[in-house]
Amino acid sequence: MLDSIRHAVQTSNILHLDHSCDDKPLNFKDAFRMATLGSAEVLSIDDKVGNFVVGKEFDALVIDTGVQSSSFDLFERDTIEELVNKFLFIGDDRNIRSIYIAGKKINSSPCC
């Protein structure tokens, strides 16, 4: 999912810079929504997954942006949105603390 988000935003920005597209380029919030709730809506499963609404299946990553071996720097002035943006574009498995699928914590990833 991270690669899809990264490529979607990069491609959108390239098209915008090339002036072949009049639309506003995607930002990380748009791409994240498209990868989560947007995908669930397209598949008609948004009543079950896609966001953190109570009653839906809990599929999520718990991330740690402050892990020592992280691939990005943190600053005191970073907002939550900036931290999410950094993780989406620069983060990797070193930042993942827990993985939840259908509400169950799994530990099959070497990162956790």
MIDOSE-1310 file (N, C-alpha, C; in nm, 2 decimals, decimal comma, always signed):
residues 112
mlds	+0,08/-0,12/+0,00/+0,00/+0,00/+0,00/+0,09/+0,13/+0,00; +0,20/+0,12/+0,08/+0,28/+0,24/+0,08/+0,34/+0,28/-0,06; +0,38/+0,17/-0,13/+0,44/+0,20/-0,27/+0,33/+0,26/-0,36; +0,21/+0,21/-0,35/+0,10/+0,26/-0,43/+0,07/+0,40/-0,40
irha	+0,07/+0,44/-0,27/+0,04/+0,58/-0,23/+0,16/+0,67/-0,29; +0,28/+0,62/-0,27/+0,40/+0,70/-0,31/+0,39/+0,72/-0,47; +0,36/+0,61/-0,54/+0,36/+0,63/-0,69/+0,25/+0,71/-0,74; +0,13/+0,70/-0,67/+0,02/+0,78/-0,71/+0,04/+0,93/-0,70
vqts	+0,10/+0,97/-0,58/+0,13/+1,11/-0,56/+0,24/+1,16/-0,65; +0,35/+1,08/-0,67/+0,46/+1,11/-0,76/+0,41/+1,13/-0,91; +0,33/+1,04/-0,95/+0,27/+1,04/-1,09/+0,18/+1,17/-1,11; +0,10/+1,19/-1,01/+0,01/+1,31/-1,01/+0,09/+1,44/-1,02
nilh	+0,20/+1,45/-0,94/+0,28/+1,57/-0,94/+0,36/+1,58/-1,07; +0,40/+1,47/-1,13/+0,47/+1,48/-1,26/+0,38/+1,53/-1,37; +0,26/+1,47/-1,37/+0,16/+1,52/-1,47/+0,13/+1,66/-1,46; +0,12/+1,71/-1,33/+0,09/+1,85/-1,31/+0,20/+1,94/-1,35
ldhs	+0,32/+1,90/-1,33/+0,44/+1,98/-1,37/+0,46/+1,98/-1,52; +0,41/+1,88/-1,58/+0,42/+1,87/-1,73/+0,32/+1,95/-1,80; +0,23/+2,01/-1,72/+0,12/+2,09/-1,77/+0,02/+2,02/-1,86; +0,03/+1,88/-1,86/-0,06/+1,81/-1,94/-0,19/+1,78/-1,86
cddk	-0,20/+1,82/-1,74/-0,31/+1,79/-1,65/-0,35/+1,92/-1,58; -0,47/+1,96/-1,59/-0,52/+2,09/-1,53/-0,57/+2,06/-1,38; -0,59/+1,94/-1,35/-0,63/+1,90/-1,22/-0,52/+1,93/-1,11; -0,57/+1,96/-0,99/-0,48/+1,97/-0,88/-0,41/+1,84/-0,85
plnf	-0,28/+1,84/-0,82/-0,21/+1,71/-0,80/-0,26/+1,65/-0,66; -0,25/+1,52/-0,65/-0,29/+1,45/-0,53/-0,19/+1,49/-0,42; -0,25/+1,49/-0,30/-0,16/+1,51/-0,18/-0,16/+1,38/-0,11; -0,09/+1,36/+0,00/-0,08/+1,24/+0,07/-0,21/+1,20/+0,14
kdaf	-0,29/+1,30/+0,18/-0,42/+1,27/+0,24/-0,52/+1,21/+0,13; -0,52/+1,27/+0,01/-0,61/+1,21/-0,09/-0,56/+1,07/-0,13; -0,43/+1,05/-0,14/-0,38/+0,92/-0,18/-0,41/+0,81/-0,07; -0,40/+0,85/+0,06/-0,42/+0,76/+0,17/-0,57/+0,72/+0,17
rmat	-0,66/+0,82/+0,15/-0,80/+0,79/+0,15/-0,83/+0,70/+0,03; -0,77/+0,72/-0,08/-0,80/+0,64/-0,20/-0,75/+0,49/-0,17; -0,64/+0,48/-0,10/-0,59/+0,35/-0,07/-0,66/+0,27/+0,04; -0,74/+0,34/+0,12/-0,81/+0,28/+0,23/-0,96/+0,28/+0,20
lgsa	-1,03/+0,38/+0,25/-1,17/+0,39/+0,23/-1,22/+0,39/+0,08; -1,14/+0,46/+0,00/-1,17/+0,46/-0,14/-1,17/+0,32/-0,21; -1,07/+0,25/-0,17/-1,06/+0,11/-0,23/-1,18/+0,02/-0,18; -1,21/+0,04/-0,05/-1,32/-0,04/+0,01/-1,45/+0,00/-0,06
evls	-1,47/+0,13/-0,09/-1,59/+0,17/-0,16/-1,60/+0,11/-0,30; -1,49/+0,11/-0,37/-1,49/+0,05/-0,51/-1,53/-0,09/-0,50; -1,48/-0,16/-0,40/-1,51/-0,31/-0,39/-1,64/-0,34/-0,32; -1,71/-0,23/-0,28/-1,84/-0,24/-0,21/-1,83/-0,32/-0,08
iddk	-1,72/-0,30/-0,01/-1,70/-0,36/+0,13/-1,67/-0,25/+0,23; -1,71/-0,12/+0,20/-1,68/-0,01/+0,29/-1,77/-0,02/+0,41; -1,87/-0,11/+0,41/-1,95/-0,13/+0,53/-1,87/-0,22/+0,63; -1,76/-0,28/+0,59/-1,69/-0,37/+0,67/-1,55/-0,32/+0,70
vgnf	-1,48/-0,25/+0,61/-1,34/-0,21/+0,62/-1,33/-0,07/+0,56; -1,21/-0,01/+0,58/-1,17/+0,12/+0,51/-1,15/+0,23/+0,60; -1,20/+0,23/+0,73/-1,17/+0,33/+0,82/-1,19/+0,28/+0,97; -1,18/+0,36/+1,06/-1,18/+0,32/+1,20/-1,32/+0,33/+1,27
vvgk	-1,43/+0,33/+1,19/-1,56/+0,34/+1,24/-1,59/+0,21/+1,33; -1,65/+0,24/+1,45/-1,68/+0,13/+1,54/-1,77/+0,03/+1,47; -1,74/-0,10/+1,48/-1,82/-0,21/+1,42/-1,75/-0,26/+1,29; -1,66/-0,19/+1,23/-1,58/-0,24/+1,12/-1,46/-0,32/+1,16
efda	-1,42/-0,40/+1,07/-1,30/-0,48/+1,10/-1,18/-0,39/+1,12; -1,09/-0,42/+1,21/-0,98/-0,33/+1,24/-0,86/-0,39/+1,17; -0,82/-0,33/+1,06/-0,70/-0,36/+0,99/-0,61/-0,24/+1,00; -0,50/-0,25/+1,06/-0,41/-0,13/+1,08/-0,27/-0,16/+1,11
lvid	-0,19/-0,07/+1,09/-0,05/-0,07/+1,14/-0,03/+0,03/+1,25; +0,04/-0,01/+1,36/+0,07/+0,08/+1,46/+0,22/+0,12/+1,43; +0,24/+0,24/+1,41/+0,38/+0,29/+1,37/+0,45/+0,36/+1,48; +0,58/+0,36/+1,48/+0,66/+0,43/+1,57/+0,76/+0,52/+1,49
tgvq	+0,72/+0,64/+1,48/+0,81/+0,74/+1,40/+0,94/+0,77/+1,48; +0,95/+0,74/+1,60/+1,07/+0,77/+1,68/+1,17/+0,66/+1,70; +1,15/+0,55/+1,63/+1,24/+0,44/+1,65/+1,38/+0,49/+1,60; +1,49/+0,44/+1,67/+1,62/+0,49/+1,65/+1,67/+0,47/+1,51
sssf	+1,64/+0,36/+1,45/+1,68/+0,33/+1,31/+1,59/+0,38/+1,20; +1,50/+0,47/+1,24/+1,41/+0,52/+1,14/+1,48/+0,59/+1,02; +1,42/+0,59/+0,91/+1,48/+0,65/+0,79/+1,45/+0,80/+0,78; +1,38/+0,86/+0,87/+1,35/+1,00/+0,87/+1,38/+1,07/+1,00
dlfe	+1,40/+1,19/+0,99/+1,43/+1,27/+1,11/+1,30/+1,33/+1,17; +1,29/+1,35/+1,30/+1,18/+1,41/+1,37/+1,22/+1,54/+1,43; +1,13/+1,63/+1,43/+1,15/+1,76/+1,49/+1,04/+1,79/+1,58; +1,06/+1,87/+1,69/+0,96/+1,90/+1,79/+0,84/+1,96/+1,73
rdti	+0,86/+2,04/+1,62/+0,75/+2,11/+1,56/+0,66/+2,03/+1,47; +0,70/+1,90/+1,44/+0,63/+1,81/+1,35/+0,49/+1,79/+1,41; +0,39/+1,81/+1,32/+0,25/+1,78/+1,36/+0,22/+1,63/+1,33; +0,11/+1,58/+1,37/+0,07/+1,44/+1,34/+0,06/+1,42/+1,19
eelv	+0,00/+1,52/+1,12/-0,01/+1,51/+0,98/+0,13/+1,50/+0,91; +0,23/+1,58/+0,96/+0,36/+1,57/+0,91/+0,43/+1,44/+0,94; +0,40/+1,38/+1,05/+0,46/+1,25/+1,09/+0,40/+1,14/+1,00; +0,27/+1,15/+0,97/+0,21/+1,05/+0,88/+0,26/+1,06/+0,74
nkfl	+0,28/+1,19/+0,70/+0,33/+1,21/+0,56/+0,47/+1,16/+0,55; +0,56/+1,18/+0,65/+0,69/+1,12/+0,65/+0,69/+0,97/+0,65; +0,60/+0,91/+0,73/+0,60/+0,76/+0,73/+0,55/+0,71/+0,59; +0,45/+0,78/+0,53/+0,40/+0,73/+0,40/+0,50/+0,74/+0,29
figd	+0,59/+0,84/+0,30/+0,68/+0,86/+0,19/+0,82/+0,81/+0,21; +0,86/+0,80/+0,34/+1,00/+0,76/+0,37/+1,01/+0,64/+0,46; +0,90/+0,62/+0,54/+0,90/+0,51/+0,63/+0,91/+0,37/+0,57; +0,94/+0,28/+0,66/+0,95/+0,14/+0,61/+0,92/+0,05/+0,73
drni	+0,95/-0,08/+0,72/+0,92/-0,18/+0,82/+0,98/-0,15/+0,96; +1,09/-0,07/+0,96/+1,15/-0,04/+1,09/+1,06/+0,04/+1,17; +0,96/+0,11/+1,11/+0,87/+0,20/+1,18/+0,74/+0,12/+1,23; +0,72/+0,00/+1,19/+0,60/-0,07/+1,22/+0,62/-0,15/+1,35
rsiy	+0,53/-0,12/+1,45/+0,54/-0,18/+1,58/+0,44/-0,30/+1,59; +0,32/-0,28/+1,53/+0,22/-0,39/+1,54/+0,14/-0,39/+1,41; +0,09/-0,51/+1,38/+0,00/-0,52/+1,26/-0,13/-0,59/+1,31; -0,24/-0,53/+1,28/-0,37/-0,58/+1,31/-0,45/-0,62/+1,19
iagk	-0,50/-0,74/+1,18/-0,58/-0,78/+1,07/-0,71/-0,84/+1,13; -0,82/-0,78/+1,09/-0,96/-0,82/+1,14/-0,96/-0,82/+1,29; -0,89/-0,72/+1,35/-0,90/-0,70/+1,49/-0,80/-0,78/+1,57; -0,72/-0,87/+1,50/-0,63/-0,95/+1,57/-0,49/-0,91/+1,55
kins	-0,41/-0,89/+1,65/-0,27/-0,86/+1,64/-0,19/-0,98/+1,59; -0,12/-0,96/+1,48/-0,04/-1,07/+1,43/+0,11/-1,03/+1,45; +0,19/-1,13/+1,46/+0,33/-1,11/+1,49/+0,42/-1,19/+1,39; +0,37/-1,21/+1,27/+0,44/-1,28/+1,17/+0,55/-1,20/+1,10
spcc	+0,54/-1,07/+1,12/+0,64/-0,97/+1,06/+0,77/-0,96/+1,15; +0,88/-0,97/+1,09/+1,01/-0,96/+1,16/+1,02/-0,82/+1,23; +0,94/-0,72/+1,19/+0,95/-0,59/+1,25/+0,89/-0,58/+1,38; +0,80/-0,67/+1,41/+0,71/-0,66/+1,54/+0,76/-0,75/+1,64
